[in-house]
């Protein structure tokens, strides 16, 4: 086995900067996880229950940060594009390491050091990016280390407890270990060289005849370093390449969500878009019942009797929940059954109606996040515009329930044939969803452009 001091050749400033990058990511992960779940120790294990903050984040840290927290998405996009260029260069170079064939363990470590030193500029760029995210919010760097990209196994293989230290350099031994994680030397709680040496020893022991072993003896086979290094190099270089591949993919997904958020935000807030979409959707020969629907008015605004009013509230709540439990969509109010744009009036009367609609959803929709946004849109020729109400409903990542007056719950889902009421078990496929989404907005824009 090599002397532990051989690893000292690895710890250049560039290699330690890689450790600082992953330290900041792990610190953010540790901080966020501490806020997301209430943990109960059962003696034989632990249970985790979502906190209110955990329900807000859902299972998609990237989506949460970009759609709910990031104050300047344009700046995030610009900085992420710069970081992605650096990450791409590092990923390509890390993959090329797998072509190397070191003869000794020290030579292997020097190859990793040269990899880091030779890409100091790219490492500085990534270090600056993660430092900027940390200043944005202590939890923000977690968007580079998520289940969406890494998966549970690759994440757990690269996690160590960073504790309460305020800076990476306050525990230099821990920082060195984290640098080794990034470079693939330390994996799953072991140095890869030691793991491979143990595996080879066991393989030799298993293949030996019983006669070759003295009873009760402690046999330690003599394994040439070159043999251990040959296998260890493959594992180490592969782990290093995986780290930078997943980091690059995280940056790509951040950019993807930032662009998506920008597109969806601009569409939602564009009167021009809605003025084009509503008439075209109203005239469409094939109604896209999965993505939009029309109502002349809401019954809850019209009825006077208490029983009728209760039923109308549930009807409206189920209309909204049925979109959320399907693909999301848009409810357009102010269009008659004949697809004529009749509008809803305006002024104080409309404001009161909006207030009622929001109160109904707050009282009868059982879900952790707001899934519906309201927008008033004037449709028609200038001076003759009629005000419609657009209710944009997210596709929910968990089942959305409607609370009835008698305390029971229904789970409506929008189908092509209308609304179906299903059990919560029928919505179990939503466990694969990680966050609420409005991706359908791009489909609406495409329909408008092509119609």
N, C-alpha and C positions, 0 to 999 in steps of 0.2 A: 504494500500500500504506500502511496506517495506521502511525503511529509506535508502536513497541512500548510506549511509556509509557502509551498509552491504556488498557492493561490494568490500570493501577494503580487505576482506579476500581472494579474488581471485588473487590479484596482486603479486604473488610470482615472484622470478627471472625467474623461468622456464616459467611461464605464460607470463611474459613480453618479454621473448626471442621469444616465439611464435608470439607475436605482432610485434617484430622487423623483423621476417622472412616475415610476410605478409606486413609490411611497405615497406620493400625493393622491394617486388614484385609489390606493388601498385605504388611505385615511378618509377620503370622501365616501368610499363604500362602507367603511366601518361606521362613520358618522350617520349616514343615511339609514343603514340597517337598524341602528339603535333607535331611530325615530319612527321607523315603519311598523315595527311589531312590538307587541307586549308579549314577553316570554315567560312561560310558566315551566318551572323545573319539576318534573314528575318523578325524579329519582332514577328511573330507567330511561329517561329521555326528556325531551322538551316539546312543548306545544307553542305555536306561534299564532297570534291573533292580530289582524290588521288594526292599526291605530287609524284615527281620522286622517292623519297625514299619509299613512300607507295606502288608504283607499283613494286618496287624491292622486298619488303617484301611479297606482295600479302596478302592472308588471312590466312597464316600459318606461325606463328612466329617460331615454332620449326624447320620446314623445312628450313626457311630462315637462321636461326642461324647456323644450322649444315652444310648445303650444301654451304653456301656462306660466312660465317663469322668466324666460329670456327677455330682457327689456329692449334689446336692439338686435333683431334677427339679421339685419343687413351687416352689422359689424361681426356677428357670429359667422355668417357665411364667408366674409372676406378673410377672417382669421383662420377659419377651418380650411379654406382652399389653400392657403399658404402652408398650413400644417400637413394637409394631405399630400402636397408635392414632396415635402420632406419624408413623410411616411412611406410614400411610394418608392422613393430612392432607397430607403433603409430596407424595405421589404424585398426589393430585387437583390440587393447585396446580401441579405440574410439567406435567401434561397441559394445563392451562388456558393455560400459556405459549404453546402452539402457536397460540393465536388471535391473538397479538400480531403487529404488523407494524411493526417499527422501520424508520426511514428511514436511520439512520446506524449505524455499528458501535459508536460510543460509547453510543448510545441502547440498542442491544441489550445491551451489557454492563451498563448501569445497570438494565435490566429484570431481569437475572439477580441482580444485587446486591440489588435490592428484594425479589426472591423469597426470597433467603436471609435478609435482615434481617427481613422480615415473618414469618418462621417460626423465629425464634431459639429460642423455647421448645421446639418440636419437635426442632430440631437439638440443643439441649442434652440432651434426653431420649435421643436416639439416641447422642450422644457419651458420656453416662454409661453406657449399656448396653454399648457396645463397650469402654469403659474397664473396666467390671466383668468382661466376658469375658476381657480381657487379663490382669487380676489373677488370674482363675481359672486360666488357663493361657495362655502366650504364643501357642499355636496355636489357641486356641478361636475367635477372631473369623473364622477361615477358614470357619466354618459359614454366614457371610453372603455368601460368594463362592465358590460351588461349581458344578461342572459340571452337577449335577442341575437347578439352577435357571437358571443363566446360559448354559450351553452354551459350547463352546470358543471360538467367535468373539467373543462379547460379553465373555468374560473377557479374551482376549488383547488386545482393543481398549482395555482399561482397566487394563493392567498397565504399570508402570514399575519399575525396580529401585530399591528404597529403601535398599539398602546396609546397613551396620552401625550406622547412626545409632541412638542410644538413644531419642531423642524427635523428634517431627515438626518442632519449631521449630529444631532444630540445623542444618537446611539449608532456609532460608526459600524459596530459589528452587525447590527440589524440592517443597516444600509448596504453593507457588503453582501449580505445574504439576499437582499432584494435585487441587487444588481445581478447576482448569479441567477436569480429566477428569470430575469429578462433575457439573459444570454443563454439560458438553457442548462446551465451547470447544476443548478439546484432545482429539484423537481419532486413534488409530492412529499416534502419533508426530508428528502435525502439528497446528498450530492450524487449525481448520476454515475460518476466513476465508482463510488462505493456500492451503489445498487447493482451495477453491471458486474462488478467483481463478485458480489454475493451470488448473483444468478449463475455465473460461470462455475463458481465453487460448488454450488448445489448440483448443477448438471453433471459435473465430474463425479461427485459423490454418488449420485443416483446410478451412474453407469459402471460403478466399480463392483467387482465380485465380493461377496462376503468374506472370502478367504483372504482378500487383500487387506482387510481391516482387522487389526487386533481388537478383541472384545474390550469395550470400555475406553478405547483410545480416542483422543480428539484429533481428528485428521484435518489438516489444513493444506490443501493442494497448492503447489507452487505454480502460479499462473503468470506467464510472461506479460509484462506491461503492454507490449505491442498488441497482444490479443485483446486485453481489456480496452485499450484505447481505440482499437478498430471498431468495436461495438459501441462504446461510449460516445465516440465522435458522431456516429450516425444519429444516436438519440439526442445528443446535445444540440447539434446543428439543426435537427428537425424541430426541436422545442423552440429554439431561437427563431427559426423561420415562421413557426406558427404564431409566436407572439407578435411579430411585426405584420404578419398577414391579418390577424384579427384586429390589431390597432388600426391598420389602414382601412379595413372594412368598417370599423366603428366610425372613422372620420367620413367615409363615404355615406354612411347612413345618417350621420348628423346633417350633412349637406342635403341629402335627399329630403329629410323631414323639414329642414329649413326652407327649401324651395317649395315644398308642398304646403307648408303653413302660409307662406307668402301668397301663393296662388289662391288658396282657400279664403284667406282674409280679404284679399283684394276683390274676389268674386262676391263674397257676402256683402261687402260694403259698397259695391258698385251698383248704383241706380241704373246705369246704362245696361249692365248685364241683365238685371231683373226685368227691365222694360222690354228687352228683346226676348227673354226666355218665356215670360208668362203668356204673351199672345201666341207664340209659336207652340208652346205646350198645350194651350187651349185648343188650337186648331189641328193638333197632331191626330192623324187618322188612327194610329196605333197608340193607345194610352199606355204610358210607362207606369203601370200601377205599382210597381215595386219602388219607384223613386219619387213619385209625386202624386198628389191628389188635390182635388178642388172642393171647396165648399162655398156656398153663397154667403153663409153666415154660421155662427156657432149657436146651436140651440140654447146653450146655457145663457146666452145674452137675451133670449127672446121669451122664454117661459116664465110664468109667474108663480104657479103652484109649487109647493115645497117638494112633493114627490117627483114631479116632472123635472124640477131643478136638480135634484139629487141624481136622477138618471142621466140627465144631460151632462153633469160634471164627469160621471164615470165614462160616458161615451167619448167625451173629448180627451180624457186622460188615456183611454184605451187607443184612440186614434194615434196619439203621440207615441205611446209605448210600443204599439205594433210596428211603427217604423224603426224604433230603436232596437227592437228584438229581431229585426230583419237586416236590411242593409243600410239603414238610415234613409233619410229622404226629406222631402219638402211638402208641407201642407200649405196650400195657397187659399186664403179666405177672401172672398169678394168676387168669385167666379160662379155663375149659376150652373144648374144642371145641363143647360143647353150650351155651355161653354161660352157664355157671354160675360164680359167683364163689367160687373155692375158696381163694384166698389163697396166701401163700408161707411162712407161719410168721413168726417174729419173733426178736428177741434177737440173740445173737452169730452164729448161723448165717446170718441174713439179712445182717448186716453183712459177713460173709465173701463171700457171694454178690455183694453190690454191689461189693466190691473186685475180684473176678474180672471182673465185667462191665466195669468201668472199664479194667482192665488189657488186656482183649481189644481194646477200641476204641482205646486208645492204641497198641497194637502193630500193628493191622491197618487202621485208617482213615488214609489219606494225605490230609490236609487241614491248612491252616494254622491254623484256628480250632477251638475246641470247638463241636461242633454238637449235642451231646446233653446234656441235664440230667436228673438222676434225682430222683424224689420218691416217698417212701413214703406211702401213703394207706390209712387204715382205712375199710373200706366195710361197711355193714350196720348193724343195730340196736346201740345202745349196750350194751356188755357182751358182744356177740356179733360184734364187728367182725372182719373178715378183712383182713389186710394185703396190698395189691396194690402193685406197683412200676410207676410211670408213667415212661416214657422219652420226654421231649419233644424232638423233633428239628427243628432249624431247616431251612428251605429254604436251601440253600447257593448263594452267588452265583458259585461256580466249581465245576467238576466234582469230585466226591468219588470217590476211588478206594479200592479194597480191596486191600491187599497180601497176596498168597498166600505160602505157605511156600516155593514154588519161585522166588520173586522176581517173578513176573508180577503184573499188575494187572487187576482187573475193574472195570467201571463199571455197577453195578446201578441200575435205575430202577423205581420202583413204578408198575405199571399196574393197571387195573381187573381184568385177568385174572391178575394175579400179578406176579412180578418178572421183568423183562427185562434181559439183560446186553447193553449196547451198546458202541460204540466211543466214545472221547473226542470224535471229530468229531460224533457224534450229539448231543452236549451243547453244541455250539458256540453255540446260541441264548442260553446263559447269559452271553455277553459283554454282553448288555443289562442284566443284573442288576448292582447296584452294592454290595449288602451282603447278609449273611445275614439272614433274616427269619422271624418267627413270626406273620405276619398270620393264619394259619389258626386261631390261638387264639380270635379273635373269632368265627369260624365255629363253633367248638366251643361257645362260649358261647351263640350264637344257636340252635344245635340243642338245647341243654339247655333253654333258655327256652321254645322252641316245642313241645317233645315232651311 
